[in-house]
Amino acid sequence: MLLLLPLYDAYGHGQGFDSITDVRVDGKKLTITVEMPLSFEGGQEQITITATEDETGENAQNVTFLVGLFHDDMMVFRNYFFAQDGSLELEVTPTGDDMVAIRGIQDELLGAWSGSPVMITGPLLDSGGLYKFEIEIRTVDDPANIIEDSGVYEADVSVADTYDFTGTDTEGDDAEFTIKSYFDEIKSFEYSADKVMFEMPFDWSEKKISHVPVVHTEVRFPKSSEFNTPGYEGYVNGIKLFKASVSIDDYTRDGERTVHFVLLEDHLRLIKKQLEEVPEHMTFELRTGQMLEFPLSAYTSGEDFKVDLSWAPREIEPGVKTDFIFTIRDGATGEPLRNSDYTFVIIANGQEIHRASGTAQIGGDFERFTFAEDQTGPVIIRFEDIRNTGFETEFGIVVVPEFGAVALLVLGGALLGATYLMSRAPRALPYPCSCSSESP
């Protein structure tokens, strides 16, 4: 008998967390979340898988998960697990053993493991990169009511890892570099006096791109290095990136500079569109260049409006008030638009943390916000419902997670507006998000 199971996508991929929406099982609509550490420290780690009922917002009860975990195209394990309260906790300890061992209570119906938490040991979670989960729901509400053909749902979770490389500078001395990837494993590295290149596996299919909110990598090197210049240009697979996709951080580590690549979902589509052949990897190239200057600009869909944005102080620190200074302009003429209504939104870690509405009476205004210590990583600054039209655009900043003291700029956005900007290359504007309330 050939059993055909539908395969569904997850949304919110990466950065230690993924959420699978629209899971329909036994008349219920569920959301499944998968959470792992952002990085592995070499000791015990925890995987948490939770099923929540959309209608009530509460955890589903008596859930049996069939979980398959894959890493580097290899299956780590595939077993049944039971969570009476809908939240499965797996405590994982990497060991030198060849086999995966599970400790807990095992039922007689499906052989599902349960416990608080279930203990797993073996050759697993010992390196960073991309981890794929294949999840089926086999029971819900009644632990004895086995559900057939519930569908296979995929979640992808990225775990950060660091890689140390040594090159040779123009004087023949060793040049030390560290690459940190928040997405997948770094496979190769090259260095010359004015260029750094490294490679990472990447699936360019729309299925994968559609739930990748951000691809984030870092290049670290001593400030004394000859590679320390005022600014840099970034390339991916030979395609030049918008200037705002590459950001400098001189504050996270004493004596070191960190340069960030941050690529959002629609930027990935733009890169793919320009590739003559779609590879199975992503090649990053960092070249010495010039410093990015304020203000930064982004258009709404159809170039109806343009928003200029800067902030002060330039180094954004948790606990310090930051003024986001902006001007709403006519997209065609560039003139400030008086009495412009707007809604200013900040999103961190996938959650909205601030929302304020106002009117820019002379076209320009500012919004003040103070970030908390836990509001680090990629952060989106969005302007919604500009002049009550439903149009919106967004910028992104990265508050550095290692110490949370400086904001690094990356702009991200939807395909329409970004394609338009790339078609007008002489303007050399940063990467925008351009969409309306009616956009998908």
N, C-alpha and C positions, 0 to 999 in steps of 0.2 A: 504494500500500500504506500503510495506517495502522498505525504502530508505537506501541503503548501501553506506556509504561514506568512502573513503580510509583515513587511519590515518598515518600521516607522522611524522618523527622525526625532532628534532631541534639539532643544534650543537653549542657548546660554552657555555654549561650550567653552571650556577652558578655565584657567586660573583656579584649579582645585575644586570646581563646582560645575555641575551640569543639571539641567532641569528638562524632563520629558513631559510635554503637555499633551492633552487630548488622548489620554490612555482610556479606552472604553472596554470595561470588563464587567460582565454579568449585569448589565443595565446601569452601571455606575460610570461616571467620568472622573478619572483620577489624574493626579500629577505625581510623577516620580522624580525625586531629587537624589543625586549622587554627590557625595562630598568626600574629598581626600585632603591631606595636608598640601599646602602650597609647595613645600619642599620636604625631602626626606633627610632626617638627621642621623640615620643609622640605627635607631633603636625601635621601640614599638611604635606603630602607626595605626590609625583607625580609619576604616572606611564606613561611612554611614549611608544607608539607602532607606529612603522614607517614601511611603505612599500616602497621599493626602486626598481626601474626597473634595472635589471642587465645590459641590453644593453646600457643604457644611463648613469647609475650611479645617476640619478636624482630621486626624490620622485615621485611615482605614483600619479595620480590626481584623485579626486572624488572617493575616496575609502570608501566603507562601510564595516566595520568589524563587525562580530558577535563574541563577546568576552565572554567566560566563564572563571571565576576565581575560583580556588579551593584551599583550605588550610585545612590541617588536615583531608583530605578525605571528606570535606564538601564543597558544592558549595556556594560561597560568593555572586556572581551575574552572570547573563547571559543576555546580552542585545546587541542591535545593536548600533553602533556608526559610525558617518560619519566624515571623514576628507578630506576637499577639497584639501589640499596640501599634503595628504598622511601621515601626522604625527598627531597622536591622542594623546592629552594631557589630562590625567585624574587627577584632583586635589582631593586627598582623605583626609578626616578628620575623624579620629576615634571618635565615640561618644558612649554614653551609650544606644542609641536607639536600639530596637530589630530589626528594619527593615532598609534595605538599601534604601536611598533616593537619587535620581539623579536630578540635576538641570542643565538645558541647553535648547536648542531649539530642538524640536522633529518634524521630518518630518512626512508627511502623508502616504508615500509609505510603509516604513518598520517600522516606529516609531523609526528611528535611532536618537540618541542624538548627538548634535554638540554644539560647543562653544569653547571659547579660555580662559581658558580650560573648559571642562565639570566638574562640581562639584559633588562629591559623598560623602555622609556621612553615618554613621552607624557603626555596629560592624565589622569592617574590618581593616586590616593593623595595628592591635594592638599588634602583637607579631611576632617574627622572625620565621625562619624555611624555608621550601620549599613551594613555591607557583607555582601552575601549571596553565598555560593558555591554553585553547582550542580556536583556532582562525580559522574562516572561512572568506573568501573574497566574499562578495555578489555583489559589484559593483566596477568597475574600469573604468576610463575615462568618461563614461556616467553615471551620478547618477540615471538615470531612467532605465538603462539596467540591470535587475536583473540576476545574474549568478547562475544557479543551479548546484549542485553536484561539487562544486569547491574543495572539500576535507577539512578535519579537520586537522589542524596543531597544534602540541603541543610544548610549550616552558616551561621550568622549570627554575625558578629564585630563588636563595638562598638569604636569608636576615639574616645577623648576629644577634645573640642574646646572652645574658650572663645569667648565672645561678649561684647563690651563694649556697654553701654547707658548712656544718660544720661537721667535724669528731672529733675523740679523739686520741691524740698522746699517746706515751708510758708512759708519766707522768700523764695521765688522764686529761690533759688540752685540751681546744677546739683548733682544727686545722682548720683554715679558708681556703677554696679553692673557686676559681671562674673558671667556665668552659665557654669558649666562643666558640660558634659553628657558622661557616660560611656556614653550610649546612642545618641541620635540628635540631629539638628539642631534647634536652638532657632529657632522661627519668628516669635515675637512677644514683646513685653515691655511691661508697664504698671507704673507706680509711683505710689503715693500715700503720705501720711505714715505710714499704719498697714498698708499692704498692698503686696506685690509679686506680680505675676502674669506667667507666661510659658507658652508652648505648645510642644509637641514632637509630631511624628507618632508614632502608636503603633497597631499592629495588635492589637486586642483579641480576636482569634480564639483559641480554645483551642489550636490548632496552634502558635501563636507563644508564648502564655503558658506552655505546658507545658515549654519549655526556656529560660525567662528566669529565671536565679537571682536577679538583682538589677537594678533600675533605679535608678541613682544620679545625682543632679544636685547642684550646689553653687551657692549664692548668696553672692557676696563683695561687701563694701562697707566703707568706712572706719569705724573705731571711733568717729570723731567724728560720724558720721551720726546724724540724729534717728531712724533706723530701728534703732539699737542699743538694744535693750530686754532685760530679764532673760530672756525666753523667747519662744517663738513657737508658733503653731498652724499645722498644715499641712492643706491640702485638695488633692484631685485630682478634677477634673471636678465640683466642688461637694461631694464626699464628704469628711467630716472624717476625718483620719487619727488613728491612735493616737499618743499623745504621743511615744512612743519612736521614731517614724519620722522625727522632726525633731530634729537634734542641732546643738549650737553648738561651734565650734572657734575659740578666740581665740589660738591658738599657732602655727599654720602660717605666717602672714605677719605681719610687724611692722606695726602700725598698722591691720590689717584684721581683720574678723570674717568667718568662713565658716560658713554654715548649710547643713547637709546634709539632702537628702531621700534616704532609702534605702528602697525598696519591694521586698519579696521576692515570690516567685511566688504564694503563696497569698493574700497581701495583694491582689495584682492581681485575683485571682478574686473576692475579697470586694467590692472596689470595683465590678467589672463587674456583680456581682449586684444592686447597689443602683442602677445606672444605668437610667433609664427608656428611654433610647435609647443605643445603643452608637455612639460617634463614631469618627472615624478619627484622633484625636489624644488627647493627654494634657495637660490644663491644670493647671499647678501654681499654687497660691496659698499665700503665706506671710503670716500675720497676726501682729502683735505679741501676745504673751501672757505666760504665767508660766513659771518654771523647773521642769524635771522633777526630782523628788526620789527618792532611794533609800528602801527597796529596790524593785526591779522584780519583777513576779510573772508567772508563766506556769503554766497548767494542763496536765495530760496529758489524753488523750482520755477523755471522759465525766466529767471533773472528779474522778477518783479521787484524784489528788495535785496539790498546788500547790507550786511551788518559788519562793522569794524569793531574789533575787540582788543583791548590790552588790559593789564592789571598792575596793581601796585600794592605792596612791594613786588618786585619781579620774582624774588625767591619766596614762594608760598610756604609758610611754616604753620603746622598745626598749633592752635592756640594764639595765633596772630591774625588780627583782622585784615582781610584782603578786599580791596576795592576792585571790582570788575567794571571797567570803564568802556562804554560802547556808544556807537552812533548808528542809527537806523537811517539808511539812505535810499533814494530812488535808484533802482537797479540800472536804469538807462542813463540818467544824467549824473548820478553820484551826489546829488544835492541832498542835504539833511532834510528829513521829513518831520515837520513840526506836529506836535500832538499825536505821537505814534504810541498806540497801546501795545503792550507786550506782556508775556508771561516768562519769567526767568526761572529756569529749572536747573538743579544740580543733581546728577545721578552718580553714585559711588557704589562699587561692588554690586552693580545690577539693581540697586535700590534707590528710589528717590529720597534725597536727604534734605532738600530745600526747594520751596516753590514760592514765588512772589510775583504779583502782578503790579503793573504801574503804567504811567504815561510819560514818555519822553517829550516834554513840552517844546523843547527847541531841537528835537531830533536826537540829542545826546543825553546820556544819564549814566548813573552808576548803581550797582548793587553791591552791598557789603555782606561778606560771609566769613565765618571762622571755622576752619576745618578741625575736626577732632583727631586724636591720635590714631584711631582705627579707620579713618577715612582716607586710606592711601591706595596706591595703584591707579589704574586708569579711571579717570573721572570725566564725565561729559557735562559740558555747559551748553544748555539748549535754550533757544529763544522760540517760544511757541505763539501761535495765533497773532502774528504781527499785524497790527492795524486792523484787528478783527476779521482777517481774511482766511484764517485757518492755515496759512503758510508758516513754515518754520525752518530753522536752520540750526546747526549745532557745531560746537567746537569741542575738542577734547584736551584735557591736560592729564599728566601723570604725576601724582604726588608719590615720591619715591618711597617704596615700602621699607627699605632697609633702615631709614632713620626718620622718614616722614618730614623732611625739612625744605624741600624745594620742589616746585612744580615744573614739569617738563612738558612742552607743548606738542600735541599732535592733533590735527584736525581730521575729522572723519565724516563721511556722509553718503548720501544715496547716489545712485548711478546717474540720474538725469543731470543734476547740477554739476557733478564732477566731470562727466563727459563733456559738458559744455565748456568748462574751464580749460580742459585739456585741449579742446579745439581752438582755444584762443591763447595759445602758448605765450605770446609776447607779454601778456599781463603778469605771468609768473606769480599767480596768487596761490595761497595755501589751499589745502584740500578741504572742501566744505561738505556739509550735509545739506542737501537741498530737497525738501519734500513738503507736501501739504498734508492737511488732516485727512485728505481722501486718498493719499498714497498707500500702497500695501505695506 
